[in-house]
Amino acid sequence: MTIKPLADRVVIKMVEAEETTKSGIILAGAAKEKPQVAEIMAVGPGGVVDGKEIKMEVKVGDKVLISKYAGTEVKIDDVEYTILRQSDILAVVD
């Protein structure tokens, strides 16, 4: 099954959280924060949203930084994705 987002929405898959800190300390499950870096899996066509022309600035494969509680989580074929608006993306990560 594939997901095709509409309008200015994108489908992302969260990047796994780090298991250790930069100094080598192993983190317990409760100490890990919700990851905010994700990979874009699908991009909507853009178009006119709420009377404004929206140009899609991101593409499939980009790694992005998102708002902490943005989007709607969905599970398809045992894989968790998040669908959110392009405006909930804070930055593209290189």
N, CA, C and O atoms as a GROMACS GRO file, in nm:
protein
  376
    1MET      N    1   0.084  -0.117   0.000
    1MET     CA    2   0.000   0.000   0.000
    1MET      C    3   0.090   0.124   0.000
    1MET      O    4   0.190   0.128   0.071
    2THR      N    5   0.054   0.225  -0.077
    2THR     CA    6   0.130   0.349  -0.080
    2THR      C    7   0.043   0.464  -0.033
    2THR      O    8  -0.080   0.458  -0.041
    3ILE      N    9   0.108   0.566   0.018
    3ILE     CA   10   0.037   0.685   0.065
    3ILE      C   11   0.069   0.799  -0.031
    3ILE      O   12   0.186   0.826  -0.059
    4LYS      N   13  -0.034   0.865  -0.082
    4LYS     CA   14  -0.017   0.980  -0.169
    4LYS      C   15  -0.078   1.101  -0.098
    4LYS      O   16  -0.200   1.116  -0.097
    5PRO      N   17   0.005   1.187  -0.040
    5PRO     CA   18  -0.049   1.303   0.032
    5PRO      C   19  -0.114   1.404  -0.063
    5PRO      O   20  -0.075   1.415  -0.179
    6LEU      N   21  -0.212   1.476  -0.012
    6LEU     CA   22  -0.283   1.577  -0.090
    6LEU      C   23  -0.235   1.716  -0.051
    6LEU      O   24  -0.183   1.737   0.058
    7ALA      N   25  -0.254   1.810  -0.140
    7ALA     CA   26  -0.225   1.953  -0.118
    7ALA      C   27  -0.083   1.974  -0.066
    7ALA      O   28   0.013   1.930  -0.128
    8ASP      N   29  -0.070   2.043   0.049
    8ASP     CA   30   0.062   2.079   0.100
    8ASP      C   31   0.110   1.982   0.210
    8ASP      O   32   0.188   2.020   0.297
    9ARG      N   33   0.063   1.859   0.204
    9ARG     CA   34   0.102   1.761   0.306
    9ARG      C   35   0.219   1.676   0.260
    9ARG      O   36   0.240   1.655   0.140
   10VAL      N   37   0.296   1.625   0.358
   10VAL     CA   38   0.406   1.535   0.331
   10VAL      C   39   0.394   1.415   0.423
   10VAL      O   40   0.339   1.424   0.533
   11VAL      N   41   0.447   1.301   0.379
   11VAL     CA   42   0.452   1.180   0.460
   11VAL      C   43   0.597   1.162   0.502
   11VAL      O   44   0.688   1.162   0.418
   12ILE      N   45   0.620   1.146   0.634
   12ILE     CA   46   0.755   1.130   0.685
   12ILE      C   47   0.766   1.003   0.766
   12ILE      O   48   0.666   0.950   0.816
   13LYS      N   49   0.888   0.955   0.780
   13LYS     CA   50   0.919   0.841   0.866
   13LYS      C   51   1.026   0.890   0.962
   13LYS      O   52   1.130   0.940   0.919
   14MET      N   53   1.002   0.876   1.091
   14MET     CA   54   1.094   0.926   1.191
   14MET      C   55   1.225   0.849   1.187
   14MET      O   56   1.227   0.728   1.164
   15VAL      N   57   1.335   0.921   1.208
   15VAL     CA   58   1.467   0.861   1.217
   15VAL      C   59   1.484   0.813   1.361
   15VAL      O   60   1.445   0.884   1.455
   16GLU      N   61   1.541   0.693   1.379
   16GLU     CA   62   1.555   0.637   1.513
   16GLU      C   63   1.637   0.728   1.604
   16GLU      O   64   1.733   0.792   1.561
   17ALA      N   65   1.596   0.735   1.732
   17ALA     CA   66   1.667   0.815   1.831
   17ALA      C   67   1.801   0.750   1.865
   17ALA      O   68   1.816   0.628   1.856
   18GLU      N   69   1.896   0.832   1.902
   18GLU     CA   70   2.028   0.783   1.939
   18GLU      C   71   2.019   0.699   2.066
   18GLU      O   72   1.947   0.734   2.159
   19GLU      N   73   2.092   0.589   2.069
   19GLU     CA   74   2.097   0.502   2.186
   19GLU      C   75   2.201   0.549   2.288
   19GLU      O   76   2.192   0.516   2.406
   20THR      N   77   2.299   0.626   2.241
   20THR     CA   78   2.404   0.676   2.330
   20THR      C   79   2.423   0.825   2.308
   20THR      O   80   2.390   0.879   2.203
   21THR      N   81   2.478   0.891   2.410
   21THR     CA   82   2.508   1.033   2.396
   21THR      C   83   2.642   1.048   2.326
   21THR      O   84   2.711   0.949   2.302
   22LYS      N   85   2.680   1.171   2.292
   22LYS     CA   86   2.808   1.194   2.225
   22LYS      C   87   2.925   1.151   2.312
   22LYS      O   88   3.031   1.114   2.261
   23SER      N   89   2.906   1.156   2.443
   23SER     CA   90   3.015   1.116   2.534
   23SER      C   91   3.017   0.967   2.561
   23SER      O   92   3.103   0.920   2.636
   24GLY      N   93   2.922   0.890   2.502
   24GLY     CA   94   2.923   0.745   2.514
   24GLY      C   95   2.831   0.688   2.620
   24GLY      O   96   2.834   0.567   2.644
   25ILE      N   97   2.750   0.770   2.686
   25ILE     CA   98   2.658   0.721   2.788
   25ILE      C   99   2.538   0.657   2.720
   25ILE      O  100   2.476   0.718   2.632
   26ILE      N  101   2.505   0.534   2.759
   26ILE     CA  102   2.390   0.463   2.702
   26ILE      C  103   2.263   0.514   2.770
   26ILE      O  104   2.254   0.519   2.892
   27LEU      N  105   2.164   0.551   2.689
   27LEU     CA  106   2.039   0.605   2.741
   27LEU      C  107   1.936   0.496   2.766
   27LEU      O  108   1.920   0.405   2.685
   28ALA      N  109   1.866   0.506   2.878
   28ALA     CA  110   1.755   0.417   2.906
   28ALA      C  111   1.636   0.460   2.821
   28ALA      O  112   1.633   0.573   2.773
   29GLY      N  113   1.539   0.372   2.803
   29GLY     CA  114   1.423   0.401   2.719
   29GLY      C  115   1.349   0.526   2.760
   29GLY      O  116   1.306   0.603   2.674
   30ALA      N  117   1.333   0.548   2.891
   30ALA     CA  118   1.259   0.664   2.939
   30ALA      C  119   1.335   0.795   2.919
   30ALA      O  120   1.274   0.902   2.915
   31ALA      N  121   1.467   0.788   2.907
   31ALA     CA  122   1.549   0.909   2.895
   31ALA      C  123   1.553   0.963   2.753
   31ALA      O  124   1.595   1.077   2.732
   32LYS      N  125   1.512   0.884   2.657
   32LYS     CA  126   1.516   0.927   2.518
   32LYS      C  127   1.401   1.023   2.489
   32LYS      O  128   1.288   1.001   2.532
   33GLU      N  129   1.432   1.128   2.417
   33GLU     CA  130   1.326   1.220   2.374
   33GLU      C  131   1.268   1.172   2.242
   33GLU      O  132   1.331   1.096   2.168
   34LYS      N  133   1.147   1.218   2.215
   34LYS     CA  134   1.087   1.187   2.086
   34LYS      C  135   1.175   1.246   1.977
   34LYS      O  136   1.208   1.365   1.982
   35PRO      N  137   1.214   1.166   1.877
   35PRO     CA  138   1.302   1.220   1.772
   35PRO      C  139   1.230   1.328   1.692
   35PRO      O  140   1.109   1.321   1.671
   36GLN      N  141   1.305   1.428   1.649
   36GLN     CA  142   1.247   1.536   1.571
   36GLN      C  143   1.305   1.539   1.430
   36GLN      O  144   1.271   1.628   1.352
   37VAL      N  145   1.391   1.444   1.397
   37VAL     CA  146   1.447   1.436   1.262
   37VAL      C  147   1.376   1.323   1.189
   37VAL      O  148   1.360   1.213   1.243
   38ALA      N  149   1.334   1.351   1.067
   38ALA     CA  150   1.259   1.253   0.989
   38ALA      C  151   1.303   1.256   0.845
   38ALA      O  152   1.365   1.352   0.798
   39GLU      N  153   1.271   1.147   0.773
   39GLU     CA  154   1.298   1.140   0.630
   39GLU      C  155   1.166   1.150   0.556
   39GLU      O  156   1.068   1.087   0.594
   40ILE      N  157   1.164   1.229   0.450
   40ILE     CA  158   1.042   1.246   0.372
   40ILE      C  159   1.024   1.127   0.279
   40ILE      O  160   1.114   1.093   0.202
   41MET      N  161   0.906   1.065   0.286
   41MET     CA  162   0.875   0.947   0.206
   41MET      C  163   0.787   0.981   0.085
   41MET      O  164   0.796   0.915  -0.018
   42ALA      N  165   0.701   1.084   0.098
   42ALA     CA  166   0.613   1.125  -0.011
   42ALA      C  167   0.578   1.273   0.007
   42ALA      O  168   0.572   1.323   0.120
   43VAL      N  169   0.556   1.342  -0.104
   43VAL     CA  170   0.526   1.485  -0.102
   43VAL      C  171   0.401   1.510  -0.185
   43VAL      O  172   0.386   1.458  -0.295
   44GLY      N  173   0.310   1.592  -0.131
   44GLY     CA  174   0.190   1.630  -0.204
   44GLY      C  175   0.222   1.726  -0.318
   44GLY      O  176   0.336   1.774  -0.329
   45PRO      N  177   0.125   1.755  -0.402
   45PRO     CA  178   0.150   1.840  -0.520
   45PRO      C  179   0.155   1.989  -0.492
   45PRO      O  180   0.193   2.066  -0.580
   46GLY      N  181   0.118   2.032  -0.371
   46GLY     CA  182   0.110   2.176  -0.345
   46GLY      C  183  -0.020   2.229  -0.401
   46GLY      O  184  -0.123   2.163  -0.392
   47GLY      N  185  -0.016   2.348  -0.458
   47GLY     CA  186  -0.137   2.406  -0.516
   47GLY      C  187  -0.192   2.517  -0.430
   47GLY      O  188  -0.119   2.577  -0.351
   48VAL      N  189  -0.320   2.544  -0.444
   48VAL     CA  190  -0.385   2.652  -0.370
   48VAL      C  191  -0.444   2.593  -0.241
   48VAL      O  192  -0.530   2.505  -0.245
   49VAL      N  193  -0.397   2.645  -0.126
   49VAL     CA  194  -0.445   2.603   0.004
   49VAL      C  195  -0.488   2.728   0.080
   49VAL      O  196  -0.408   2.819   0.100
   50ASP      N  197  -0.613   2.732   0.122
   50ASP     CA  198  -0.670   2.848   0.193
   50ASP      C  199  -0.652   2.977   0.115
   50ASP      O  200  -0.626   3.082   0.174
   51GLY      N  201  -0.665   2.970  -0.016
   51GLY     CA  202  -0.655   3.087  -0.102
   51GLY      C  203  -0.514   3.132  -0.134
   51GLY      O  204  -0.496   3.235  -0.199
   52LYS      N  205  -0.413   3.058  -0.088
   52LYS     CA  206  -0.274   3.096  -0.114
   52LYS      C  207  -0.206   2.987  -0.195
   52LYS      O  208  -0.228   2.868  -0.172
   53GLU      N  209  -0.122   3.029  -0.290
   53GLU     CA  210  -0.046   2.934  -0.372
   53GLU      C  211   0.067   2.876  -0.288
   53GLU      O  212   0.149   2.951  -0.234
   54ILE      N  213   0.073   2.744  -0.276
   54ILE     CA  214   0.176   2.676  -0.198
   54ILE      C  215   0.269   2.601  -0.294
   54ILE      O  216   0.225   2.516  -0.370
   55LYS      N  217   0.399   2.636  -0.287
   55LYS     CA  218   0.501   2.566  -0.365
   55LYS      C  219   0.572   2.471  -0.269
   55LYS      O  220   0.615   2.512  -0.161
   56MET      N  221   0.585   2.347  -0.308
   56MET     CA  222   0.649   2.249  -0.221
   56MET      C  223   0.801   2.270  -0.225
   56MET      O  224   0.862   2.267  -0.332
   57GLU      N  225   0.860   2.292  -0.110
   57GLU     CA  226   1.003   2.322  -0.097
   57GLU      C  227   1.086   2.198  -0.064
   57GLU      O  228   1.209   2.203  -0.072
   58VAL      N  229   1.021   2.088  -0.028
   58VAL     CA  230   1.093   1.966   0.010
   58VAL      C  231   1.068   1.858  -0.094
   58VAL      O  232   0.975   1.867  -0.174
   59LYS      N  233   1.154   1.755  -0.092
   59LYS     CA  234   1.139   1.645  -0.187
   59LYS      C  235   1.162   1.513  -0.115
   59LYS      O  236   1.215   1.510  -0.004
   60VAL      N  237   1.121   1.405  -0.178
   60VAL     CA  238   1.138   1.271  -0.122
   60VAL      C  239   1.287   1.246  -0.096
   60VAL      O  240   1.371   1.275  -0.181
   61GLY      N  241   1.317   1.193   0.021
   61GLY     CA  242   1.455   1.163   0.057
   61GLY      C  243   1.520   1.268   0.145
   61GLY      O  244   1.623   1.241   0.208
   62ASP      N  245   1.462   1.390   0.150
   62ASP     CA  246   1.517   1.494   0.237
   62ASP      C  247   1.506   1.452   0.383
   62ASP      O  248   1.409   1.386   0.422
   63LYS      N  249   1.604   1.490   0.463
   63LYS     CA  250   1.596   1.474   0.608
   63LYS      C  251   1.554   1.610   0.662
   63LYS      O  252   1.612   1.712   0.626
   64VAL      N  253   1.452   1.611   0.748
   64VAL     CA  254   1.396   1.736   0.796
   64VAL      C  255   1.383   1.737   0.948
   64VAL      O  256   1.378   1.632   1.012
   65LEU      N  257   1.379   1.856   1.002
   65LEU     CA  258   1.354   1.879   1.144
   65LEU      C  259   1.210   1.926   1.155
   65LEU      O  260   1.170   2.021   1.088
   66ILE      N  261   1.131   1.859   1.240
   66ILE     CA  262   0.989   1.892   1.249
   66ILE      C  263   0.953   1.941   1.389
   66ILE      O  264   1.028   1.922   1.484
   67SER      N  265   0.837   2.004   1.399
   67SER     CA  266   0.784   2.043   1.528
   67SER      C  267   0.762   1.918   1.613
   67SER      O  268   0.729   1.812   1.559
   68LYS      N  269   0.779   1.930   1.742
   68LYS     CA  270   0.779   1.813   1.831
   68LYS      C  271   0.650   1.732   1.824
   68LYS      O  272   0.655   1.609   1.821
   69TYR      N  273   0.535   1.797   1.822
   69TYR     CA  274   0.408   1.724   1.825
   69TYR      C  275   0.327   1.744   1.697
   69TYR      O  276   0.204   1.743   1.702
   70ALA      N  277   0.394   1.762   1.586
   70ALA     CA  278   0.327   1.791   1.459
   70ALA      C  279   0.272   1.665   1.394
   70ALA      O  280   0.326   1.556   1.413
   71GLY      N  281   0.166   1.682   1.318
   71GLY     CA  282   0.117   1.576   1.231
   71GLY      C  283   0.028   1.472   1.294
   71GLY      O  284  -0.004   1.476   1.413
   72THR      N  285  -0.012   1.377   1.211
   72THR     CA  286  -0.096   1.265   1.249
   72THR      C  287  -0.021   1.137   1.222
   72THR      O  288   0.024   1.114   1.110
   73GLU      N  289  -0.008   1.053   1.323
   73GLU     CA  290   0.064   0.928   1.307
   73GLU      C  291  -0.028   0.821   1.251
   73GLU      O  292  -0.142   0.806   1.295
   74VAL      N  293   0.022   0.746   1.152
   74VAL     CA  294  -0.052   0.634   1.093
   74VAL      C  295   0.041   0.514   1.083
   74VAL      O  296   0.163   0.529   1.073
   75LYS      N  297  -0.017   0.394   1.086
   75LYS     CA  298   0.062   0.272   1.075
   75LYS      C  299   0.011   0.194   0.955
   75LYS      O  300  -0.106   0.156   0.950
   76ILE      N  301   0.101   0.169   0.858
   76ILE     CA  302   0.064   0.096   0.738
   76ILE      C  303   0.167  -0.013   0.716
   76ILE      O  304   0.287   0.013   0.714
   77ASP      N  305   0.119  -0.135   0.700
   77ASP     CA  306   0.207  -0.251   0.682
   77ASP      C  307   0.314  -0.258   0.791
   77ASP      O  308   0.431  -0.284   0.762
   78ASP      N  309   0.273  -0.236   0.916
   78ASP     CA  310   0.361  -0.241   1.034
   78ASP      C  311   0.472  -0.138   1.033
   78ASP      O  312   0.572  -0.155   1.103
   79VAL      N  313   0.459  -0.031   0.956
   79VAL     CA  314   0.556   0.079   0.955
   79VAL      C  315   0.481   0.205   0.997
   79VAL      O  316   0.373   0.234   0.946
   80GLU      N  317   0.541   0.281   1.090
   80GLU     CA  318   0.478   0.403   1.138
   80GLU      C  319   0.523   0.523   1.056
   80GLU      O  320   0.643   0.545   1.037
   81TYR      N  321   0.426   0.600   1.008
   81TYR     CA  322   0.450   0.722   0.932
   81TYR      C  323   0.378   0.836   1.002
   81TYR      O  324   0.289   0.815   1.084
   82THR      N  325   0.417   0.957   0.968
   82THR     CA  326   0.347   1.076   1.015
   82THR      C  327   0.311   1.159   0.893
   82THR      O  328   0.395   1.179   0.804
   83ILE      N  329   0.188   1.207   0.888
   83ILE     CA  330   0.143   1.295   0.780
   83ILE      C  331   0.127   1.434   0.840
   83ILE      O  332   0.057   1.453   0.940
   84LEU      N  333   0.193   1.532   0.779
   84LEU     CA  334   0.186   1.668   0.831
   84LEU      C  335   0.192   1.769   0.718
   84LEU      O  336   0.225   1.734   0.604
   85ARG      N  337   0.161   1.892   0.750
   85ARG     CA  338   0.167   2.000   0.652
   85ARG      C  339   0.312   2.046   0.636
   85ARG      O  340   0.391   2.039   0.730
   86GLN      N  341   0.345   2.094   0.519
   86GLN     CA  342   0.480   2.145   0.494
   86GLN      C  343   0.516   2.255   0.594
   86GLN      O  344   0.633   2.269   0.630
   87SER      N  345   0.419   2.333   0.639
   87SER     CA  346   0.446   2.443   0.733
   87SER      C  347   0.491   2.393   0.870
   87SER      O  348   0.545   2.471   0.949
   88ASP      N  349   0.469   2.263   0.902
   88ASP     CA  350   0.515   2.206   1.029
   88ASP      C  351   0.662   2.163   1.022
   88ASP      O  352   0.719   2.124   1.124
   89ILE      N  353   0.721   2.171   0.905
   89ILE     CA  354   0.864   2.139   0.890
   89ILE      C  355   0.943   2.264   0.921
   89ILE      O  356   0.919   2.371   0.864
   90LEU      N  357   1.038   2.250   1.013
   90LEU     CA  358   1.116   2.365   1.056
   90LEU      C  359   1.238   2.391   0.968
   90LEU      O  360   1.271   2.506   0.941
   91ALA      N  361   1.304   2.283   0.923
   91ALA     CA  362   1.427   2.299   0.844
   91ALA      C  363   1.462   2.170   0.773
   91ALA      O  364   1.418   2.061   0.813
   92VAL      N  365   1.542   2.181   0.668
   92VAL     CA  366   1.599   2.066   0.600
   92VAL      C  367   1.738   2.045   0.661
   92VAL      O  368   1.815   2.140   0.674
   93VAL      N  369   1.768   1.920   0.698
   93VAL     CA  370   1.896   1.886   0.760
   93VAL      C  371   1.988   1.824   0.657
   93VAL      O  372   1.950   1.730   0.587
   94ASP      N  373   2.110   1.876   0.647
   94ASP     CA  374   2.209   1.819   0.554
   94ASP      C  375   2.294   1.716   0.624
   94ASP      O  376   2.383   1.657   0.563
   0.00000   0.00000   0.00000
